[in-house]
Amino acid sequence: MHRIRVLRQTAPADSNVVQLGLRLRGGTGQ
């Protein structure tokens, strides 16, 4: 959970978008 805090401090919007994109990609299988 510490990594998430660091990512949020560096780029909250970017980290969230990247995480969401990765989750969507993994869920869809693409």
N, CA, C, O and CB atoms as a CASP TS submission, in Angstrom:
PFRMAT TS
TARGET T0000
AUTHOR 0000-0000-0000
METHOD Language model
MODEL 1
PARENT N/A
ATOM      1  N   MET     1       0.852  -1.212   0.000  1.00  0.00           N
ATOM      2  CA  MET     1       0.000   0.000   0.000  1.00  0.00           C
ATOM      3  C   MET     1       0.879   1.250   0.000  1.00  0.00           C
ATOM      4  O   MET     1       0.419   2.334  -0.357  1.00  0.00           O
ATOM      5  CB  MET     1      -0.959   0.013   1.241  1.00  0.00           C
ATOM      6  N   HIS     2       2.122   1.101   0.394  1.00  0.00           N
ATOM      7  CA  HIS     2       3.023   2.266   0.409  1.00  0.00           C
ATOM      8  C   HIS     2       3.290   2.731  -1.015  1.00  0.00           C
ATOM      9  O   HIS     2       3.381   3.931  -1.277  1.00  0.00           O
ATOM     10  CB  HIS     2       4.361   1.928   1.125  1.00  0.00           C
ATOM     11  N   ARG     3       3.414   1.786  -1.928  1.00  0.00           N
ATOM     12  CA  ARG     3       3.699   2.159  -3.326  1.00  0.00           C
ATOM     13  C   ARG     3       2.585   3.051  -3.866  1.00  0.00           C
ATOM     14  O   ARG     3       2.849   4.029  -4.566  1.00  0.00           O
ATOM     15  CB  ARG     3       3.853   0.890  -4.219  1.00  0.00           C
ATOM     16  N   ILE     4       1.353   2.714  -3.541  1.00  0.00           N
ATOM     17  CA  ILE     4       0.226   3.520  -4.040  1.00  0.00           C
ATOM     18  C   ILE     4       0.368   4.957  -3.545  1.00  0.00           C
ATOM     19  O   ILE     4       0.099   5.905  -4.283  1.00  0.00           O
ATOM     20  CB  ILE     4      -1.141   2.917  -3.579  1.00  0.00           C
ATOM     21  N   ARG     5       0.790   5.107  -2.300  1.00  0.00           N
ATOM     22  CA  ARG     5       0.929   6.468  -1.744  1.00  0.00           C
ATOM     23  C   ARG     5       1.989   7.227  -2.526  1.00  0.00           C
ATOM     24  O   ARG     5       1.797   8.395  -2.867  1.00  0.00           O
ATOM     25  CB  ARG     5       1.300   6.424  -0.226  1.00  0.00           C
ATOM     26  N   VAL     6       3.084   6.581  -2.804  1.00  0.00           N
ATOM     27  CA  VAL     6       4.167   7.249  -3.546  1.00  0.00           C
ATOM     28  C   VAL     6       3.670   7.637  -4.934  1.00  0.00           C
ATOM     29  O   VAL     6       3.903   8.755  -5.394  1.00  0.00           O
ATOM     30  CB  VAL     6       5.423   6.329  -3.656  1.00  0.00           C
ATOM     31  N   LEU     7       2.989   6.713  -5.594  1.00  0.00           N
ATOM     32  CA  LEU     7       2.497   6.997  -6.950  1.00  0.00           C
ATOM     33  C   LEU     7       1.517   8.170  -6.904  1.00  0.00           C
ATOM     34  O   LEU     7       1.532   9.040  -7.775  1.00  0.00           O
ATOM     35  CB  LEU     7       1.814   5.738  -7.571  1.00  0.00           C
ATOM     36  N   ARG     8       0.682   8.177  -5.895  1.00  0.00           N
ATOM     37  CA  ARG     8      -0.306   9.265  -5.799  1.00  0.00           C
ATOM     38  C   ARG     8       0.401  10.597  -5.604  1.00  0.00           C
ATOM     39  O   ARG     8      -0.001  11.609  -6.179  1.00  0.00           O
ATOM     40  CB  ARG     8      -1.298   9.012  -4.635  1.00  0.00           C
ATOM     41  N   GLN     9       1.442  10.598  -4.805  1.00  0.00           N
ATOM     42  CA  GLN     9       2.159  11.858  -4.564  1.00  0.00           C
ATOM     43  C   GLN     9       2.833  12.329  -5.848  1.00  0.00           C
ATOM     44  O   GLN     9       2.854  13.525  -6.138  1.00  0.00           O
ATOM     45  CB  GLN     9       3.210  11.689  -3.435  1.00  0.00           C
ATOM     46  N   THR    10       3.383  11.392  -6.615  1.00  0.00           N
ATOM     47  CA  THR    10       4.094  11.762  -7.842  1.00  0.00           C
ATOM     48  C   THR    10       3.101  12.141  -8.938  1.00  0.00           C
ATOM     49  O   THR    10       3.273  13.149  -9.624  1.00  0.00           O
ATOM     50  CB  THR    10       5.000  10.602  -8.318  1.00  0.00           C
ATOM     51  N   ALA    11       2.054  11.318  -9.095  1.00  0.00           N
ATOM     52  CA  ALA    11       1.065  11.609 -10.146  1.00  0.00           C
ATOM     53  C   ALA    11      -0.236  10.883  -9.821  1.00  0.00           C
ATOM     54  O   ALA    11      -0.448   9.762 -10.283  1.00  0.00           O
ATOM     55  CB  ALA    11       1.596  11.183 -11.558  1.00  0.00           C
ATOM     56  N   PRO    12      -1.105  11.504  -9.036  1.00  0.00           N
ATOM     57  CA  PRO    12      -2.372  10.873  -8.647  1.00  0.00           C
ATOM     58  C   PRO    12      -3.244  10.534  -9.838  1.00  0.00           C
ATOM     59  O   PRO    12      -3.731   9.409  -9.952  1.00  0.00           O
ATOM     60  CB  PRO    12      -3.135  11.774  -7.711  1.00  0.00           C
ATOM     61  N   ALA    13      -3.444  11.484 -10.717  1.00  0.00           N
ATOM     62  CA  ALA    13      -4.307  11.251 -11.889  1.00  0.00           C
ATOM     63  C   ALA    13      -3.687  10.176 -12.783  1.00  0.00           C
ATOM     64  O   ALA    13      -4.366   9.229 -13.180  1.00  0.00           O
ATOM     65  CB  ALA    13      -4.519  12.573 -12.696  1.00  0.00           C
ATOM     66  N   ASP    14      -2.400  10.322 -13.099  1.00  0.00           N
ATOM     67  CA  ASP    14      -1.748   9.353 -13.989  1.00  0.00           C
ATOM     68  C   ASP    14      -1.811   7.954 -13.392  1.00  0.00           C
ATOM     69  O   ASP    14      -2.192   7.001 -14.073  1.00  0.00           O
ATOM     70  CB  ASP    14      -0.281   9.753 -14.249  1.00  0.00           C
ATOM     71  N   SER    15      -1.440   7.829 -12.131  1.00  0.00           N
ATOM     72  CA  SER    15      -1.418   6.501 -11.496  1.00  0.00           C
ATOM     73  C   SER    15      -2.817   5.887 -11.534  1.00  0.00           C
ATOM     74  O   SER    15      -2.969   4.703 -11.833  1.00  0.00           O
ATOM     75  CB  SER    15      -0.907   6.597 -10.024  1.00  0.00           C
ATOM     76  N   ASN    16      -3.829   6.686 -11.234  1.00  0.00           N
ATOM     77  CA  ASN    16      -5.203   6.159 -11.246  1.00  0.00           C
ATOM     78  C   ASN    16      -5.575   5.699 -12.645  1.00  0.00           C
ATOM     79  O   ASN    16      -6.130   4.613 -12.816  1.00  0.00           O
ATOM     80  CB  ASN    16      -6.210   7.226 -10.751  1.00  0.00           C
ATOM     81  N   VAL    17      -5.276   6.511 -13.643  1.00  0.00           N
ATOM     82  CA  VAL    17      -5.625   6.162 -15.030  1.00  0.00           C
ATOM     83  C   VAL    17      -4.892   4.891 -15.446  1.00  0.00           C
ATOM     84  O   VAL    17      -5.478   3.988 -16.044  1.00  0.00           O
ATOM     85  CB  VAL    17      -5.277   7.328 -16.000  1.00  0.00           C
ATOM     86  N   VAL    18      -3.613   4.835 -15.123  1.00  0.00           N
ATOM     87  CA  VAL    18      -2.820   3.650 -15.499  1.00  0.00           C
ATOM     88  C   VAL    18      -3.382   2.406 -14.824  1.00  0.00           C
ATOM     89  O   VAL    18      -3.561   1.372 -15.467  1.00  0.00           O
ATOM     90  CB  VAL    18      -1.327   3.839 -15.114  1.00  0.00           C
ATOM     91  N   GLN    19      -3.659   2.507 -13.530  1.00  0.00           N
ATOM     92  CA  GLN    19      -4.197   1.350 -12.802  1.00  0.00           C
ATOM     93  C   GLN    19      -5.537   0.921 -13.393  1.00  0.00           C
ATOM     94  O   GLN    19      -5.776  -0.269 -13.601  1.00  0.00           O
ATOM     95  CB  GLN    19      -4.359   1.677 -11.299  1.00  0.00           C
ATOM     96  N   LEU    20      -6.405   1.886 -13.663  1.00  0.00           N
ATOM     97  CA  LEU    20      -7.714   1.552 -14.234  1.00  0.00           C
ATOM     98  C   LEU    20      -7.536   0.900 -15.601  1.00  0.00           C
ATOM     99  O   LEU    20      -8.188  -0.099 -15.904  1.00  0.00           O
ATOM    100  CB  LEU    20      -8.603   2.818 -14.351  1.00  0.00           C
ATOM    101  N   GLY    21      -6.663   1.459 -16.419  1.00  0.00           N
ATOM    102  CA  GLY    21      -6.427   0.906 -17.762  1.00  0.00           C
ATOM    103  C   GLY    21      -5.910  -0.521 -17.667  1.00  0.00           C
ATOM    104  O   GLY    21      -6.374  -1.410 -18.381  1.00  0.00           O
ATOM    105  N   LEU    22      -4.947  -0.731 -16.781  1.00  0.00           N
ATOM    106  CA  LEU    22      -4.387  -2.087 -16.638  1.00  0.00           C
ATOM    107  C   LEU    22      -5.476  -3.046 -16.173  1.00  0.00           C
ATOM    108  O   LEU    22      -5.562  -4.174 -16.660  1.00  0.00           O
ATOM    109  CB  LEU    22      -3.194  -2.097 -15.635  1.00  0.00           C
ATOM    110  N   ARG    23      -6.293  -2.610 -15.249  1.00  0.00           N
ATOM    111  CA  ARG    23      -7.361  -3.491 -14.730  1.00  0.00           C
ATOM    112  C   ARG    23      -8.346  -3.801 -15.851  1.00  0.00           C
ATOM    113  O   ARG    23      -8.755  -4.949 -16.024  1.00  0.00           O
ATOM    114  CB  ARG    23      -8.104  -2.829 -13.517  1.00  0.00           C
ATOM    115  N   LEU    24      -8.725  -2.779 -16.609  1.00  0.00           N
ATOM    116  CA  LEU    24      -9.674  -3.002 -17.706  1.00  0.00           C
ATOM    117  C   LEU    24      -9.062  -3.943 -18.734  1.00  0.00           C
ATOM    118  O   LEU    24      -9.725  -4.860 -19.218  1.00  0.00           O
ATOM    119  CB  LEU    24     -10.075  -1.661 -18.372  1.00  0.00           C
ATOM    120  N   ARG    25      -7.808  -3.715 -19.062  1.00  0.00           N
ATOM    121  CA  ARG    25      -7.137  -4.576 -20.061  1.00  0.00           C
ATOM    122  C   ARG    25      -7.098  -6.009 -19.550  1.00  0.00           C
ATOM    123  O   ARG    25      -7.404  -6.949 -20.284  1.00  0.00           O
ATOM    124  CB  ARG    25      -5.686  -4.067 -20.364  1.00  0.00           C
ATOM    125  N   GLY    26      -6.712  -6.171 -18.268  1.00  0.00           N
ATOM    126  CA  GLY    26      -6.628  -7.525 -17.707  1.00  0.00           C
ATOM    127  C   GLY    26      -8.010  -8.184 -17.663  1.00  0.00           C
ATOM    128  O   GLY    26      -8.142  -9.383 -17.913  1.00  0.00           O
ATOM    129  N   GLY    27      -9.035  -7.390 -17.343  1.00  0.00           N
ATOM    130  CA  GLY    27     -10.388  -7.945 -17.269  1.00  0.00           C
ATOM    131  C   GLY    27     -10.895  -8.374 -18.638  1.00  0.00           C
ATOM    132  O   GLY    27     -11.504  -9.434 -18.783  1.00  0.00           O
ATOM    133  N   THR    28     -10.633  -7.529 -19.652  1.00  0.00           N
ATOM    134  CA  THR    28     -11.115  -7.849 -20.997  1.00  0.00           C
ATOM    135  C   THR    28     -10.258  -8.951 -21.613  1.00  0.00           C
ATOM    136  O   THR    28     -10.748  -9.720 -22.440  1.00  0.00           O
ATOM    137  CB  THR    28     -11.103  -6.591 -21.897  1.00  0.00           C
ATOM    138  N   GLY    29      -8.998  -9.038 -21.226  1.00  0.00           N
ATOM    139  CA  GLY    29      -8.119 -10.071 -21.764  1.00  0.00           C
ATOM    140  C   GLY    29      -7.265  -9.530 -22.894  1.00  0.00           C
ATOM    141  O   GLY    29      -6.527 -10.284 -23.528  1.00  0.00           O
ATOM    142  N   GLN    30      -7.353  -8.234 -23.155  1.00  0.00           N
ATOM    143  CA  GLN    30      -6.549  -7.648 -24.231  1.00  0.00           C
ATOM    144  C   GLN    30      -5.250  -7.137 -23.638  1.00  0.00           C
ATOM    145  O   GLN    30      -4.410  -6.601 -24.360  1.00  0.00           O
ATOM    146  CB  GLN    30      -7.317  -6.498 -24.960  1.00  0.00           C
TER
END
